[in-house]
C-alpha cells in the first residue's frame, strides 16, 4: 500500500521534530508533574523538562493525556500551552 501525501507529510514533520536525545512515554511520566508546574508558573524549562516538551511534539497520545490533566486541574490547555 502506497502512503498518501498526508501520511508522508506527517512522517516528514515527525522526522523534522526528532531530537538527538529523547525520552520515551514511560520516562515522561516521571517528569510530567514538574513540567506542569513549570508551565503553570511560566518559568524556564531545565534540560530534562525540555525533553518532556519535545516528547509532546512527537507523541500525540501523551499530548492528549497531558491536555486532559490540564483540564482536570481546571485550566485551559490552549492558554497554558499557547498553541
Wavefront OBJ file of the C-alpha trace (Angstrom):
o trace
v 0.000 0.000 0.000
v 1.422 3.335 -1.067
v 1.384 6.081 1.604
v -0.760 9.135 0.922
v 0.660 12.625 0.592
v -0.808 13.434 4.010
v 0.900 10.425 5.611
v 4.205 11.404 4.011
v 3.808 14.982 5.249
v 3.089 13.703 8.782
v 6.170 11.474 8.647
v 8.332 14.349 7.414
v 7.072 16.548 10.270
v 7.864 13.851 12.832
v 11.344 13.380 11.396
v 11.899 17.137 11.497
v 10.760 17.277 15.117
v 13.056 14.443 16.196
v 15.817 15.479 18.597
v 19.178 13.875 19.289
v 18.166 12.940 22.816
v 14.571 11.995 23.562
v 12.652 10.399 26.392
v 10.051 7.683 25.974
v 6.459 7.623 27.226
v 7.353 5.825 30.469
v 10.117 8.280 31.337
v 7.815 11.187 30.526
v 5.514 10.100 33.351
v 8.341 10.600 35.846
v 8.566 14.284 34.898
v 5.045 15.323 33.897
v 4.144 16.848 37.291
v 7.290 19.009 37.330
v 6.629 20.003 33.729
v 3.051 21.032 34.552
v 4.258 23.173 37.468
v 6.909 24.845 35.310
v 4.376 25.596 32.582
v 1.827 26.924 35.086
v 4.485 29.144 36.685
v 5.699 30.260 33.219
v 9.288 29.591 34.210
v 12.094 28.361 32.009
v 12.470 24.660 31.424
v 15.522 22.807 32.665
v 17.013 20.363 30.110
v 15.010 17.338 31.308
v 11.761 19.309 31.100
v 12.734 20.489 27.621
v 12.794 16.796 26.699
v 9.253 16.476 28.063
v 8.151 19.352 25.821
v 9.920 17.672 22.892
v 8.144 14.383 23.598
v 4.767 16.130 23.448
v 5.669 17.361 19.939
v 6.120 13.846 18.617
v 3.678 11.812 20.717
v 0.046 12.811 20.237
v -1.142 10.224 22.756
v 0.937 11.678 25.580
v -0.014 15.193 24.480
v -3.725 14.320 24.665
v -3.302 12.821 28.132
v -1.378 15.888 29.297
v -4.092 18.191 27.979
v -6.677 16.092 29.858
v -4.590 16.526 33.027
v -4.531 20.281 32.466
v -8.319 20.325 32.080
v -8.661 18.211 35.249
v -6.704 20.947 37.041
v -9.384 23.400 35.889
v -7.073 25.065 33.376
v -7.316 25.723 29.642
v -4.682 23.823 27.618
v -4.786 26.408 24.818
v -3.989 29.275 27.187
v -1.433 27.325 29.193
v 0.444 25.762 26.291
v -0.057 28.595 23.857
v -0.800 26.575 20.757
l 1 2 3 4 5 6 7 8 9 10 11 12 13 14 15 16 17 18 19 20 21 22 23 24 25 26 27 28 29 30 31 32 33 34 35 36 37 38 39 40 41 42 43 44 45 46 47 48 49 50 51 52 53 54 55 56 57 58 59 60 61 62 63 64 65 66 67 68 69 70 71 72 73 74 75 76 77 78 79 80 81 82 83
